[in-house]
Amino acid sequence: MDTNLAIICGLTFVIHLVGTLAYAARIAGVRTGHIATALMLFNLLTLVSRTSNSFQAPFLAKRIEAGLSGAGAPLLSDFRWILASAALATALGALLVPSIQRAMLRAISLFQTHRSVHRLAVHGLHPRRLWGLRRFLVLPDAANFRCFLTRGGLSWGFLSLNALAIALWTVGVFAALYAGSVMPAYRVTCSNLSAIINGLATILMFLVIDPQLSFLTDDVSHRRVGQGTFRAAIGSLVGARLAGVLLAQFLLVPSALLIASVARHI
């Protein structure tokens, strides 16, 4: 693995690690009752993820151009490494969710005091406090893995849709770029057709998955559902996210061929 590919894999790792850890904000929100504050922290994590994604794009584009000119390594192998880093980040994030949830509880408490994102960041990024984060580190309890028995009331069908949406969202841009390398004559067209894959993922997330999670959060806040059930649902969604990232490996080539076919016929 050369330096360029290592940077791309590192940025992909950050994107998916942060995306997985964002689930901890929802758990912290229902535990403290400050759901809006927790969503603010969730948005901050999303901002970090999207910023990493913007830095990733030029490195990936340069690598593809080098591959098309014959100066680079086989592109399919590169995409396999990138998707593997995404899966590793998701697995690590799943193990860190209990630890980050504890840190989120402290962050929400501090935000109620400082009432400023800037002050919260300055307070939290102090070297002494960063070193103190180690006290939040805990190993996942065995009970966390029993969430798959009840799934927090979520059906297997719903979790399967979540896994499929994550898989499509993960592979969409990569499939479009790989399709451009398969059909260099339509490279620009292919690169603009990622919406074929990502569009379906977006529909699944915003019309099916996100409303269900919002309803569940409201049920917890109104004590119609216990926090244990909510944590089980979040744990199941994290497991579905990992399954989706792993599924992306198998969807890469079929998705790229679909995009290439559309680019050829439109």
C-alpha positions as CSV (number, residue, x, y, z in Angstrom):
1,M,0.0,0.0,0.0
2,D,1.5,3.3,-1.1
3,T,1.2,6.7,0.7
4,N,-1.7,8.0,-1.5
5,L,-3.8,4.9,-0.9
6,A,-3.0,5.0,2.8
7,I,-4.2,8.6,3.0
8,I,-7.5,7.7,1.2
9,C,-8.0,4.7,3.5
10,G,-7.3,6.9,6.6
11,L,-9.8,9.5,5.5
12,T,-12.4,6.7,4.8
13,F,-11.6,5.3,8.2
14,V,-12.4,8.7,9.9
15,I,-15.6,9.1,7.9
16,H,-17.1,5.7,8.9
17,L,-15.7,5.8,12.5
18,V,-17.3,9.2,13.2
19,G,-20.5,8.1,11.4
20,T,-20.8,5.0,13.7
21,L,-19.9,6.9,16.9
22,A,-22.7,9.4,16.1
23,Y,-25.2,6.8,17.4
24,A,-23.7,7.4,20.9
25,A,-25.1,10.9,20.8
26,R,-28.7,9.6,20.5
27,I,-28.2,7.3,23.5
28,A,-26.7,10.1,25.6
29,G,-29.6,12.4,24.6
30,V,-32.3,10.1,25.8
31,R,-30.4,9.3,29.0
32,T,-30.0,13.0,29.9
33,G,-33.3,14.2,28.4
34,H,-31.4,16.9,26.4
35,I,-32.3,15.4,23.0
36,A,-31.8,18.7,21.1
37,T,-28.4,19.2,22.6
38,A,-27.5,15.6,21.7
39,L,-28.6,16.2,18.1
40,M,-26.3,19.3,18.0
41,L,-23.4,17.0,19.0
42,F,-24.5,14.5,16.3
43,N,-24.4,17.3,13.7
44,L,-20.9,18.2,14.8
45,L,-19.8,14.7,14.3
46,T,-21.4,14.7,10.9
47,L,-19.5,17.9,10.0
48,V,-16.2,16.2,10.8
49,S,-17.2,13.2,8.7
50,R,-18.2,15.4,5.7
51,T,-15.0,17.5,6.0
52,S,-12.9,14.3,5.8
53,N,-14.9,13.3,2.8
54,S,-14.1,16.6,1.0
55,F,-10.4,16.0,1.6
56,Q,-10.7,12.4,0.4
57,A,-12.1,13.3,-3.1
58,P,-9.0,14.9,-4.7
59,F,-6.7,12.0,-3.5
60,L,-9.1,9.5,-4.9
61,A,-9.5,11.4,-8.2
62,K,-5.8,11.6,-8.7
63,R,-5.4,7.9,-8.0
64,I,-8.0,7.0,-10.6
65,E,-6.3,9.3,-13.2
66,A,-3.0,7.6,-12.5
67,G,-4.6,4.2,-12.9
68,L,-6.2,5.1,-16.2
69,S,-2.9,6.4,-17.6
70,G,-1.3,3.1,-16.7
71,A,0.9,4.6,-13.9
72,G,-1.1,3.2,-11.0
73,A,-2.0,0.0,-9.3
74,P,-5.2,-2.0,-10.4
75,L,-8.1,0.2,-9.3
76,L,-10.4,-2.7,-8.1
77,S,-7.8,-3.8,-5.6
78,D,-7.6,-0.1,-4.3
79,F,-11.4,0.1,-3.9
80,R,-11.3,-3.2,-2.0
81,W,-8.8,-1.8,0.4
82,I,-10.8,1.4,0.9
83,L,-14.0,-0.5,1.6
84,A,-12.1,-2.8,4.0
85,S,-10.9,0.3,6.0
86,A,-14.6,1.4,6.1
87,A,-15.6,-1.9,7.6
88,L,-12.7,-1.8,10.1
89,A,-13.7,1.7,11.2
90,T,-17.3,0.6,11.7
91,A,-16.3,-2.4,13.8
92,L,-14.1,-0.3,16.0
93,G,-16.8,2.4,16.3
94,A,-19.3,-0.3,17.4
95,L,-16.9,-1.3,20.2
96,L,-16.3,2.3,21.2
97,V,-20.0,3.3,21.3
98,P,-20.4,2.6,25.1
99,S,-17.2,4.7,25.8
100,I,-18.2,7.6,23.6
101,Q,-21.7,7.5,25.1
102,R,-20.2,8.2,28.5
103,A,-18.1,11.0,27.1
104,M,-21.2,12.4,25.4
105,L,-23.0,12.5,28.8
106,R,-20.1,14.7,30.1
107,A,-20.1,16.9,26.9
108,I,-23.9,17.5,27.2
109,S,-23.5,18.5,30.9
110,L,-20.7,20.9,30.0
111,F,-22.7,22.4,27.2
112,Q,-25.5,23.2,29.6
113,T,-22.8,25.2,31.6
114,H,-20.9,26.9,28.8
115,R,-23.8,27.4,26.3
116,S,-21.3,27.8,23.5
117,V,-19.8,25.4,21.0
118,H,-16.6,27.4,20.9
119,R,-16.2,27.3,24.7
120,L,-17.1,23.6,24.8
121,A,-14.4,22.9,22.2
122,V,-11.8,24.9,24.0
123,H,-12.6,23.2,27.3
124,G,-12.7,19.7,25.8
125,L,-9.5,20.1,23.7
126,H,-7.3,21.1,26.6
127,P,-4.4,18.5,26.7
128,R,-5.1,17.6,30.3
129,R,-8.7,16.9,29.5
130,L,-7.9,15.0,26.4
131,W,-5.6,12.8,28.5
132,G,-8.5,12.4,31.0
133,L,-10.7,10.9,28.3
134,R,-9.1,7.5,29.1
135,R,-11.4,7.3,32.1
136,F,-14.4,6.9,29.8
137,L,-13.0,3.9,28.1
138,V,-14.9,0.7,28.9
139,L,-15.2,-2.7,27.2
140,P,-18.7,-3.4,25.8
141,D,-20.7,-5.4,28.3
142,A,-22.0,-8.8,27.3
143,A,-25.5,-7.3,27.6
144,N,-24.7,-5.1,24.7
145,F,-24.5,-8.1,22.4
146,R,-27.8,-9.5,23.6
147,C,-29.6,-6.6,21.9
148,F,-29.9,-8.8,18.8
149,L,-32.2,-11.1,20.7
150,T,-34.9,-8.4,21.0
151,R,-33.6,-5.9,18.5
152,G,-35.3,-3.1,20.5
153,G,-38.6,-4.1,18.8
154,L,-37.1,-3.5,15.3
155,S,-38.0,-6.1,12.7
156,W,-35.4,-8.0,10.7
157,G,-36.9,-6.5,7.6
158,F,-36.3,-3.0,8.9
159,L,-32.7,-3.8,9.9
160,S,-32.1,-5.4,6.5
161,L,-33.3,-2.2,4.8
162,N,-31.0,-0.2,7.0
163,A,-28.1,-2.5,6.0
164,L,-29.0,-2.1,2.3
165,A,-29.2,1.7,2.6
166,I,-25.8,1.8,4.3
167,A,-24.3,-0.5,1.7
168,L,-25.6,1.6,-1.2
169,W,-24.5,4.9,0.5
170,T,-21.0,3.4,1.1
171,V,-20.5,2.1,-2.4
172,G,-22.3,4.8,-4.5
173,V,-19.4,7.2,-5.2
174,F,-16.8,4.5,-5.4
175,A,-19.0,2.6,-7.9
176,A,-19.3,5.7,-10.1
177,L,-15.6,6.3,-10.1
178,Y,-14.8,2.7,-10.8
179,A,-17.4,2.6,-13.6
180,G,-15.4,5.5,-15.2
181,S,-12.3,3.4,-15.1
182,V,-14.1,0.5,-16.8
183,M,-15.5,2.8,-19.5
184,P,-12.9,5.7,-19.9
185,A,-14.8,7.2,-22.8
186,Y,-17.7,7.9,-20.5
187,R,-15.7,8.7,-17.4
188,V,-17.2,12.1,-16.7
189,T,-20.7,10.8,-17.3
190,C,-20.1,7.9,-14.9
191,S,-18.7,10.2,-12.2
192,N,-22.0,12.2,-12.3
193,L,-24.2,9.1,-12.0
194,S,-23.5,8.1,-8.4
195,A,-27.0,9.5,-7.7
196,I,-28.4,6.3,-9.2
197,I,-27.0,4.4,-6.2
198,N,-26.9,7.1,-3.6
199,G,-30.4,8.3,-4.5
200,L,-31.9,4.9,-3.6
201,A,-29.9,4.9,-0.3
202,T,-31.2,8.5,0.5
203,I,-34.8,7.5,-0.1
204,L,-34.5,4.5,2.1
205,M,-32.8,6.6,4.9
206,F,-35.1,9.6,4.9
207,L,-38.4,8.0,4.1
208,V,-38.1,4.7,5.9
209,I,-35.3,4.5,8.4
210,D,-34.9,8.0,9.9
211,P,-38.7,8.4,10.7
212,Q,-38.7,5.1,12.5
213,L,-35.8,6.1,14.7
214,S,-37.4,9.5,15.4
215,F,-40.6,7.8,16.5
216,L,-38.6,5.5,18.8
217,T,-36.7,8.5,20.3
218,D,-40.1,10.3,20.9
219,D,-41.4,7.1,22.6
220,V,-38.5,7.0,24.9
221,S,-38.8,10.7,25.8
222,H,-42.5,10.2,26.6
223,R,-41.7,7.0,28.6
224,R,-43.7,4.8,26.3
225,V,-40.5,2.8,25.7
226,G,-37.8,2.0,28.1
227,Q,-34.2,3.2,27.7
228,G,-33.0,-0.4,27.6
229,T,-35.2,-1.1,24.6
230,F,-33.9,2.1,22.9
231,R,-30.3,1.0,23.6
232,A,-31.1,-2.4,22.1
233,A,-32.5,-0.8,19.0
234,I,-29.4,1.4,18.6
235,G,-27.1,-1.6,19.1
236,S,-29.1,-3.4,16.4
237,L,-28.7,-0.4,14.0
238,V,-25.0,-0.4,14.6
239,G,-24.8,-4.1,13.8
240,A,-26.9,-3.4,10.6
241,R,-24.5,-0.6,9.7
242,L,-21.5,-3.0,10.0
243,A,-23.4,-5.6,7.9
244,G,-24.1,-2.9,5.3
245,V,-20.5,-1.8,5.0
246,L,-19.5,-5.4,4.5
247,L,-22.2,-5.9,1.9
248,A,-20.7,-2.9,0.0
249,Q,-17.8,-5.1,-1.0
250,F,-20.1,-7.4,-2.9
251,L,-22.1,-4.5,-4.5
252,L,-19.1,-2.6,-5.8
253,V,-18.7,-4.3,-9.2
254,P,-22.5,-4.8,-9.9
255,S,-23.2,-1.2,-9.1
256,A,-20.3,0.0,-11.3
257,L,-21.5,-2.1,-14.2
258,L,-25.0,-0.7,-13.8
259,I,-23.7,2.9,-13.8
260,A,-21.5,2.1,-16.9
261,S,-24.5,0.6,-18.7
262,V,-26.7,3.7,-17.9
263,A,-23.8,6.0,-19.0
264,R,-23.6,4.1,-22.3
265,H,-27.3,4.3,-23.1
266,I,-28.4,7.8,-22.0
